[in-house]
Amino acid sequence: MDSFTIFRNIPFFQELSDEEINILVSISTPRLLRKKERLAEPGMSFNHLFMMSHGLLRFFFDDENGVESNLFLPSEKESAIMETPESYSGETERKYTIEAVIESQIFLFNKNEFEDLAFQHRGIYNVYLKSLKMIINISKTRIEQFCSTSPHSRYEEFLETRPFTSQNANRKYIANFLGITPNSLSRMTARIHKKRNERKK
């Protein structure tokens, strides 16, 4: 499938005109990430925005004890123009790694070139702004969840709102993302399955 058709079929790009789609295609670089292949990591120069047409990624960093912490688990179901977390704060030192959880197709855009075009084309500007608002809202939701909800509630909401991720991500990644241990996640899963089976009787 050609890039124009892929972009045209991405729900997030539906508001763009064919001309704007062609402009984005002209500045994009497709890249297929294999499972566990890294797009960005500490010490690596990375000045791109990117869009995922299919797949699942994880954004993580190592804490002071060398333990991985998963900040985001974006999938093809949550389309947005993304970049490395450091880019939002202007940090020059990179600490986050972006890695494919499953085989993932992404499209890279030079950040400066994309932003220049966004000021020239309203549709591209609106998509970029919509992406930033979506990422802010995701961050806000995660903060509120960790401040006011139980691990069990977080997991139930995750299963309800992120079925693609829950079916395709490693259980260890999901547990870490939710701030619980893998053993706790297994116990919660067993209780949820038991409850669902009882409802069927």
C-alpha positions in Angstrom: 0.0 0.0 0.0 1.4 3.4 -0.9 2.0 6.1 1.7 -0.8 8.4 0.5 -3.4 5.6 1.0 -1.9 4.7 4.4 -2.1 8.3 5.5 -5.6 8.8 4.0 -6.8 5.7 6.0 -5.5 7.0 9.4 -8.5 8.3 11.3 -6.4 11.1 12.8 -5.7 12.5 9.3 -9.3 12.5 8.1 -9.6 16.2 8.4 -6.6 16.8 6.1 -7.1 17.7 2.4 -5.5 15.5 -0.3 -3.1 18.3 -0.9 -2.0 18.3 2.8 -1.7 14.5 2.8 0.6 14.7 -0.2 2.7 17.4 1.5 3.1 15.1 4.6 3.9 12.1 2.4 6.6 14.2 0.6 8.5 14.9 3.8 7.9 11.6 5.5 10.4 8.7 5.8 8.7 5.3 6.4 10.5 2.9 8.8 9.4 -0.6 9.8 10.5 -1.4 13.4 10.9 -5.1 14.3 9.9 -6.3 17.7 12.2 -4.8 20.4 14.0 -2.6 17.8 14.7 0.9 19.2 13.7 4.1 17.5 15.5 6.4 20.1 17.6 5.8 23.1 19.9 7.8 25.5 22.9 9.3 23.9 21.3 9.1 20.4 20.6 12.2 18.4 16.9 12.3 17.4 15.1 15.4 16.1 12.0 13.9 14.5 8.3 13.8 14.9 6.7 10.5 14.0 3.3 8.9 13.3 2.5 5.2 13.7 0.2 3.5 11.2 0.2 0.1 12.9 1.9 -1.5 15.8 2.7 -0.8 19.5 5.5 1.2 21.1 6.7 1.8 24.6 8.5 4.9 26.0 10.6 4.0 29.0 13.5 5.1 31.1 15.8 3.4 33.6 15.6 4.7 37.2 18.6 5.1 39.5 18.6 1.4 40.3 18.5 0.4 36.6 14.9 -0.6 36.7 12.8 0.2 33.6 9.8 2.5 34.0 7.2 2.5 31.2 5.8 6.0 30.7 3.7 5.5 27.6 2.4 2.5 25.6 1.0 4.1 22.5 -0.6 1.9 19.9 -2.1 2.2 16.4 -5.4 2.8 18.1 -4.2 6.0 19.7 -2.9 7.9 16.7 -1.0 11.1 17.2 2.0 13.0 16.0 4.6 12.0 18.6 8.1 12.8 19.7 10.5 12.0 22.5 9.3 13.1 26.0 12.4 15.3 26.4 11.4 17.4 23.4 8.3 18.8 25.2 10.5 20.2 28.0 13.5 21.3 25.9 15.9 19.0 27.7 19.1 18.3 25.8 20.1 15.1 27.6 18.1 12.1 26.6 17.0 9.5 29.1 14.0 7.9 27.3 14.1 4.9 25.0 11.4 4.3 22.4 11.1 0.6 21.5 8.7 -1.5 19.4 6.7 -3.9 21.5 5.5 -5.6 18.3 6.4 -5.0 14.6 5.4 -1.4 14.0 5.2 0.8 11.0 6.1 4.4 11.6 6.6 7.5 9.5 9.3 10.0 10.5 9.2 13.8 9.9 12.0 16.2 10.4 10.6 18.3 13.2 11.7 21.8 11.9 10.4 21.0 8.4 7.0 19.7 9.8 6.6 22.8 12.1 7.4 25.2 9.2 4.7 23.5 7.1 2.2 23.6 10.0 2.3 27.4 9.9 1.6 27.3 6.2 -1.2 24.8 6.1 -4.1 25.1 8.6 -5.0 21.4 8.4 -1.5 20.3 9.3 -1.4 22.9 12.1 -4.7 21.6 13.5 -3.5 18.0 13.5 -0.3 19.0 15.3 -2.2 21.0 17.9 -4.7 18.1 18.3 -1.7 15.8 18.9 -0.2 18.0 21.6 -3.6 18.3 23.4 -4.1 14.5 23.2 -0.6 13.9 24.8 -1.3 16.5 27.5 -4.6 14.8 28.3 -3.0 11.3 28.4 -0.4 12.6 30.9 -3.1 14.4 33.0 -5.2 11.1 33.1 -2.2 9.1 34.2 -1.4 11.5 37.0 -5.0 11.6 38.2 -5.1 7.8 38.1 -2.0 7.4 40.2 -3.2 10.0 42.7 -6.8 8.9 43.2 -7.5 5.4 42.0 -6.6 1.9 43.2 -4.3 -0.5 41.2 -7.4 -2.7 40.5 -9.4 0.3 39.2 -6.5 1.3 36.9 -6.2 -2.2 35.5 -10.0 -2.5 34.9 -10.0 0.8 33.1 -6.9 -0.2 31.1 -8.7 -3.4 29.9 -11.8 -1.5 29.0 -10.1 1.4 27.1 -6.9 -0.2 25.8 -7.9 -3.7 24.5 -5.4 -3.7 21.7 -2.5 -2.9 24.1 -3.7 -5.4 26.7 -3.8 -8.2 24.1 -0.4 -7.4 22.5 1.9 -6.0 25.2 4.1 -8.1 27.5 2.4 -8.6 30.9 5.5 -7.2 32.6 5.2 -4.0 30.6 1.6 -3.6 31.5 2.2 -4.2 35.2 5.0 -1.6 35.2 2.9 0.9 33.3 0.1 0.6 35.9 2.5 0.8 38.8 1.9 -2.7 40.1 4.0 -6.0 40.3 3.5 -8.8 37.7 2.3 -11.1 40.5 -0.4 -8.5 41.5 -1.4 -8.2 37.9 -1.8 -12.0 37.6 -4.0 -12.1 40.8 -6.2 -9.2 39.5 -6.5 -11.0 36.1 -7.6 -14.2 37.8 -10.2 -12.3 39.9 -11.6 -10.5 36.9 -11.9 -13.8 34.9 -13.6 -15.5 37.8 -16.1 -12.6 38.1 -16.8 -12.7 34.4 -17.3 -16.5 34.5 -19.7 -16.2 37.4 -21.8 -13.7 35.5 -22.2 -16.1 32.6 -23.7 -18.8 34.9 
